[in-house]
Amino acid sequence: MQTLITALILLFAAAYLAWRWMPKSLRASLGGWISRKAPALSPYFSAPAGGCSSGCSSCGSSNADNTACSSDSMPKTNSKGRPVILLKQEQ
């Protein structure tokens, strides 16, 4: 019985890890397939709404001038175009 419980825990852990590391496009198509097969699970697999962190074109705000996506909320990049993660607030 303990072996079965341990195997189930490892199976769920491996499935979660695969889901987290899966490319976003594959995760979206697999989530859509799961939602069609099991409609009760659809809230867990629906795509999150795009926010300002994904760019103002996907912000979803109703403002025509995109004032919801200010330059302060956009991620900063270095000279190579990579995102910069700040450990302390700038003053």
Beta strands, then each sheet from edge to edge (+ up, - down):
end
